[in-house]
Amino acid sequence: MKKQGIEYMGILLGALFISTGLYFFWLPTDLAAGGVSGLAIVVKALLPAVPIGLILLFLDIVMFTIGFLVLGKSFGFKSIMCSIEVSLCMTLLETFLPNIQPLSRDTLIVLLFGALFIAIGQALVFNLGASSGGTDIIAKIISTYTHLNIGAALIIADLAVVICAVGIFGFEKGLYAALGVIVTSTLIDYIISGFTIQKYVMIIPSTEKASEDINHYILHTLNRGATIYRAEGAYSQEQKAVITTVIDRKEFIDLRKYVIAVDPLAFVTVQNLHEVVGEGF
């Protein structure tokens, strides 16, 4: 129950980040960079009297209805909740902070900071097993009935929104919108990989005593598993232990300090792992 509550709070935080990027950065500058949010900005330009939150809510209802009819129950309660939260956040912002003006005259700065907020929000939501709905559903439909993968289908769906932006806001804003799609998707991938990144550490201690101490530290202080290989040095032809383990970033900092303290001559290599499954991960 506690874990579920934390997940819902994380989705709410993600919705707040998405809403902030949209309302304070992209909406005042007419940057419709893909997705239902971009489509809502286009519709807002055509219907300025209608609150952006209501437009988002209506579009999300349409998308989820289409998804339900075509795909069945392939998207969950979390995604619907996230879509509603983004719509409510946008409505509240428009109610209490109406007629927001662009925060900068430099469109590129506004685009990048808006993309950063939206990417952080989307990454939080995706990492918790949900999505913000919208063109994700259209992309799934395209992928289901064609041979395209989900990434290519999502680009097609977002580019359709960009084309609409070109028709309403002009070619230059359309180019910025296309750039926004690229930057946001790249940032989302980068941030998501940062959530799950682990360290693969290989240690070759200089002595057998140091090998025993380091192995004991990994097992009993860090409470992580380790694997020990026996290897022979190509030049010295000496038999040495090779310890390998997978740990998170904080644990790696502690392990590195310990290895330097007990065996300054130890040889250590480190690699980043973007996903680890099983054995406590």
GUSEDO-175496 format. One line per field, with one value per residue (C-alpha): residue number from 0; z negated, x negated, y. Coordinates in steps of 0.2 Angstrom, whole numbers. Layout:
<rs>
resi: (NUM|...)
up: (Z|...)
east: (X|...)
north: (Y|...)
</rs>
This chain:
<rs>
resi: (0|1|2|3|4|5|6|7|8|9|10|11|12|13|14|15|16|17|18|19|20|21|22|23|24|25|26|27|28|29|30|31|32|33|34|35|36|37|38|39|40|41|42|43|44|45|46|47|48|49|50|51|52|53|54|55|56|57|58|59|60|61|62|63|64|65|66|67|68|69|70|71|72|73|74|75|76|77|78|79|80|81|82|83|84|85|86|87|88|89|90|91|92|93|94|95|96|97|98|99|100|101|102|103|104|105|106|107|108|109|110|111|112|113|114|115|116|117|118|119|120|121|122|123|124|125|126|127|128|129|130|131|132|133|134|135|136|137|138|139|140|141|142|143|144|145|146|147|148|149|150|151|152|153|154|155|156|157|158|159|160|161|162|163|164|165|166|167|168|169|170|171|172|173|174|175|176|177|178|179|180|181|182|183|184|185|186|187|188|189|190|191|192|193|194|195|196|197|198|199|200|201|202|203|204|205|206|207|208|209|210|211|212|213|214|215|216|217|218|219|220|221|222|223|224|225|226|227|228|229|230|231|232|233|234|235|236|237|238|239|240|241|242|243|244|245|246|247|248|249|250|251|252|253|254|255|256|257|258|259|260|261|262|263|264|265|266|267|268|269|270|271|272|273|274|275|276|277|278|279|280)
up: (0|-5|12|22|13|17|35|36|28|41|55|48|47|65|70|61|71|88|84|79|95|106|97|93|108|123|123|122|137|147|147|152|151|153|142|136|127|144|152|137|140|159|154|141|155|164|149|137|126|121|106|111|97|104|122|115|105|120|132|119|118|136|137|123|131|147|138|129|145|155|143|128|110|115|105|86|72|69|87|86|69|76|90|79|67|81|87|69|66|83|78|61|68|81|67|55|67|83|99|95|106|113|100|114|131|136|143|142|123|120|131|121|104|108|115|99|88|99|101|82|80|94|87|70|76|88|75|64|77|84|98|101|114|130|145|136|140|158|159|152|165|179|173|171|189|198|197|188|171|157|158|177|175|161|172|186|173|166|184|188|174|180|197|189|180|196|203|188|182|198|204|192|176|185|186|168|164|173|164|148|152|155|139|128|134|132|114|109|114|105|89|89|90|76|65|67|70|60|59|64|55|58|45|46|28|26|12|7|-10|-1|9|-6|-14|1|4|-15|-13|2|-5|-23|-23|-6|-7|12|21|29|41|39|54|54|67|72|76|94|89|71|74|56|50|44|39|50|40|50|43|48|36|37|37|19|15|28|19|3|11|20|4|-5|9|9|-9|-11|6|15|28|33|51|53|69|69|82|82|84|89|83|71|66|52|37|27|42)
east: (0|-14|-23|-7|-5|-23|-20|-5|-14|-28|-15|-8|-25|-28|-11|-17|-33|-24|-12|-25|-35|-19|-11|-26|-37|-28|-11|-15|-27|-15|-27|-17|-31|-21|-9|8|1|-6|11|20|9|14|33|30|24|40|51|43|58|58|46|31|35|52|44|32|45|56|42|36|54|55|38|42|59|50|37|50|61|45|33|44|38|20|17|20|27|10|10|28|24|9|18|32|19|10|27|31|14|16|33|28|13|23|36|24|10|20|12|-5|-18|-34|-48|-61|-61|-73|-63|-77|-79|-61|-60|-75|-69|-51|-58|-68|-53|-42|-56|-58|-40|-38|-53|-45|-29|-36|-48|-33|-24|-12|-11|-3|8|11|1|-6|10|10|-8|-2|12|0|-12|1|8|-9|-27|-34|-41|-33|-47|-45|-26|-27|-38|-24|-11|-21|-26|-7|-5|-20|-12|3|-8|-16|1|7|-9|-20|-35|-48|-38|-35|-54|-55|-41|-50|-66|-56|-51|-69|-76|-62|-63|-82|-81|-67|-78|-93|-84|-76|-93|-99|-85|-91|-110|-121|-139|-148|-165|-180|-193|-210|-218|-237|-237|-226|-223|-216|-205|-198|-195|-187|-176|-170|-166|-155|-146|-144|-144|-137|-126|-129|-134|-151|-159|-178|-188|-206|-217|-235|-244|-251|-268|-270|-262|-256|-239|-227|-209|-197|-182|-167|-151|-136|-131|-123|-131|-132|-138|-152|-158|-159|-168|-180|-185|-187|-198|-209|-211|-215|-224|-231|-239|-222|-217|-199|-188|-170|-156|-139|-124|-108|-97|-100|-86|-87|-97|-91|-89)
north: (0|12|8|11|28|33|28|39|54|51|52|68|75|70|78|94|95|92|105|118|115|117|132|143|139|131|138|157|154|143|129|113|100|84|75|79|94|101|97|106|122|121|120|134|145|142|143|155|157|138|134|124|111|107|105|93|84|82|77|64|57|55|47|34|30|27|16|6|3|-2|-9|-15|-13|-11|4|6|16|25|32|39|46|55|62|69|76|86|93|98|106|116|122|128|137|146|150|158|164|169|177|171|179|171|170|175|182|169|155|142|145|143|127|119|123|118|102|99|101|90|76|75|73|61|51|50|44|31|25|21|11|24|36|53|45|55|51|36|27|33|26|9|8|13|0|-14|-12|-9|-16|-1|-1|9|22|26|26|39|50|49|54|68|74|75|87|97|99|106|118|124|127|138|146|146|137|144|139|122|119|124|111|98|102|101|83|77|86|80|62|62|69|56|42|50|53|36|28|38|31|13|15|3|0|-15|-16|-27|-27|-36|-34|-34|-47|-62|-54|-38|-49|-57|-40|-33|-48|-47|-29|-31|-46|-40|-21|-17|-33|-36|-52|-54|-67|-72|-78|-84|-76|-76|-60|-61|-53|-58|-75|-73|-81|-67|-65|-55|-49|-43|-35|-25|-10|7|23|27|9|12|28|18|3|14|23|6|-2|13|12|-6|-9|6|-5|-13|-12|-7|-4|2|1|9|-4|4|-11|-25|-38|-51|-54|-40|-27)
</rs>
